[in-house]
Amino acid sequence: MPPAEHSHATLIAIEDQGVLITGPSGSGKTLLALHLYRRCRRAEISCTIIADDQVLLSKRGDALIGTAPKAIEDRIEIRGFGIAELPKGGARQSPITLHVGLTDAAGVTRMWDGQTIDLDGVPLRTLSLSTHQLEAAGNAILSALGQPVWI
């Protein structure tokens, strides 16, 4: 297996489906992950923030697996506060099933029609969303994962 590659991203697993959130610094990757985490926890849906800001990506067969680098494992950076500890006991890695690229409002996916992105030779469904519309972004991600949007 080739060595894992660093990706500037945040990874959250919802019901064992990894969502890789990418975007420029300050675009809201952490904010979106926390929003999804809170919604899922309230609805008692299994959810773990696996990595914040840096994700190690490795290909295993036809799957792309994401893990946190050891140096930042179990930590999250809260803008305006600093580094905080994540809850212990969650998953340490996840197969990635959905990619979310954060963009400005003009680039947001209005209706998903099968867009994919190729990461390390693995095709992934992809959504272009904005954290300026945080609730809508959360709805789109939950829908793409087959979860109810009313949570």
C-alpha positions as CSV (number, residue, x, y, z in Angstrom):
1,M,0.0,0.0,0.0
2,P,1.4,3.4,-0.9
3,P,2.0,5.9,1.9
4,A,-0.9,8.1,3.0
5,E,-1.1,11.6,1.5
6,H,-2.0,14.7,3.5
7,S,-5.1,16.6,2.4
8,H,-6.1,20.1,3.7
9,A,-9.6,18.9,4.7
10,T,-11.9,17.9,7.6
11,L,-13.4,14.4,7.8
12,I,-16.6,13.5,9.6
13,A,-18.2,10.0,9.6
14,I,-22.0,9.8,9.7
15,E,-23.2,6.2,10.1
16,D,-19.8,4.9,8.8
17,Q,-20.0,7.1,5.7
18,G,-17.0,9.5,5.5
19,V,-17.6,13.0,4.3
20,L,-14.4,14.8,3.2
21,I,-14.9,18.5,3.5
22,T,-12.4,20.6,1.5
23,G,-12.0,24.3,0.9
24,P,-9.6,27.2,1.5
25,S,-8.5,28.2,5.0
26,G,-11.3,30.0,6.8
27,S,-14.0,28.6,4.4
28,G,-15.9,26.8,7.2
29,K,-14.8,23.2,7.1
30,T,-14.8,22.9,10.9
31,L,-18.0,24.9,11.3
32,L,-19.8,22.6,8.9
33,A,-18.4,19.5,10.6
34,L,-19.6,20.8,14.0
35,H,-23.0,21.7,12.6
36,L,-23.4,18.1,11.2
37,Y,-22.1,16.6,14.4
38,R,-24.6,18.5,16.6
39,R,-27.5,17.6,14.3
40,C,-26.6,13.9,14.2
41,R,-26.0,13.6,18.0
42,R,-29.4,15.2,18.7
43,A,-31.0,12.6,16.4
44,E,-29.0,9.8,17.9
45,I,-27.3,9.1,14.6
46,S,-23.8,7.7,14.8
47,C,-21.3,10.5,14.0
48,T,-17.6,11.2,14.7
49,I,-15.4,14.0,13.7
50,I,-12.3,12.0,12.6
51,A,-9.9,14.8,11.5
52,D,-9.9,18.5,11.4
53,D,-7.8,20.6,9.0
54,Q,-5.5,17.7,7.9
55,V,-6.6,14.3,6.7
56,L,-4.4,11.4,5.7
57,L,-5.8,9.7,2.6
58,S,-4.8,6.2,1.6
59,K,-6.3,3.9,-1.0
60,R,-7.3,0.4,0.1
61,G,-8.6,-1.6,-2.9
62,D,-11.3,0.5,-4.4
63,A,-11.9,2.6,-1.3
64,L,-10.3,5.8,-0.1
65,I,-9.7,5.8,3.7
66,G,-9.3,8.9,5.8
67,T,-7.5,9.2,9.2
68,A,-6.1,11.9,11.3
69,P,-2.4,12.6,11.6
70,K,-1.2,11.5,15.1
71,A,-0.2,15.1,15.9
72,I,-3.7,16.4,15.7
73,E,-5.7,13.3,16.5
74,D,-8.7,14.0,18.8
75,R,-8.3,17.7,18.4
76,I,-10.2,20.4,16.6
77,E,-9.4,24.1,16.0
78,I,-12.2,26.5,17.0
79,R,-11.7,29.8,15.3
80,G,-11.6,32.6,17.9
81,F,-10.9,30.1,20.7
82,G,-8.1,27.8,19.8
83,I,-7.5,24.0,20.1
84,A,-10.2,21.9,21.8
85,E,-10.4,18.2,22.5
86,L,-12.9,16.0,20.6
87,P,-15.0,13.5,22.4
88,K,-13.1,10.2,22.8
89,G,-14.3,6.8,21.7
90,G,-15.3,7.5,18.1
91,A,-14.0,6.0,14.9
92,R,-10.3,6.6,14.1
93,Q,-10.8,6.2,10.3
94,S,-13.5,6.1,7.7
95,P,-14.0,5.1,4.1
96,I,-14.9,8.3,2.3
97,T,-18.2,8.1,0.4
98,L,-18.9,11.8,-0.2
99,H,-16.7,14.9,-1.0
100,V,-17.9,18.4,-0.2
101,G,-16.1,21.3,-1.7
102,L,-16.8,24.6,0.0
103,T,-17.2,27.5,-2.3
104,D,-18.8,31.0,-2.5
105,A,-22.6,31.2,-2.9
106,A,-22.3,31.5,-6.7
107,G,-20.7,28.0,-7.0
108,V,-23.2,26.2,-4.8
109,T,-24.8,23.0,-6.2
110,R,-28.5,23.8,-6.7
111,M,-29.6,20.3,-7.6
112,W,-27.2,17.4,-7.5
113,D,-27.2,15.5,-10.7
114,G,-24.4,13.0,-10.3
115,Q,-21.3,15.1,-10.1
116,T,-18.2,13.2,-9.1
117,I,-14.6,13.9,-8.3
118,D,-11.6,11.6,-8.7
119,L,-9.4,11.4,-5.7
120,D,-6.5,9.0,-5.9
121,G,-8.3,7.0,-8.6
122,V,-11.4,6.7,-6.5
123,P,-14.6,8.3,-7.9
124,L,-16.6,10.1,-5.2
125,R,-19.9,11.9,-5.3
126,T,-19.2,15.6,-4.8
127,L,-21.2,18.6,-3.7
128,S,-20.2,22.2,-4.0
129,L,-21.7,24.0,-0.9
130,S,-21.2,27.1,1.2
131,T,-21.2,27.6,4.9
132,H,-22.8,31.0,4.3
133,Q,-25.9,28.7,4.0
134,L,-25.0,26.4,6.8
135,E,-28.5,24.8,7.3
136,A,-28.9,24.2,3.5
137,A,-25.4,22.7,3.3
138,G,-26.2,20.3,6.2
139,N,-29.5,19.3,4.5
140,A,-27.7,18.5,1.2
141,I,-25.1,16.4,2.9
142,L,-27.6,14.5,5.0
143,S,-29.8,13.9,2.0
144,A,-26.8,12.6,0.0
145,L,-26.0,10.1,2.8
146,G,-29.6,8.9,2.9
147,Q,-30.3,10.6,6.3
148,P,-33.4,12.6,7.1
149,V,-33.0,16.3,6.7
150,W,-35.5,17.2,9.5
151,I,-33.0,16.2,12.2
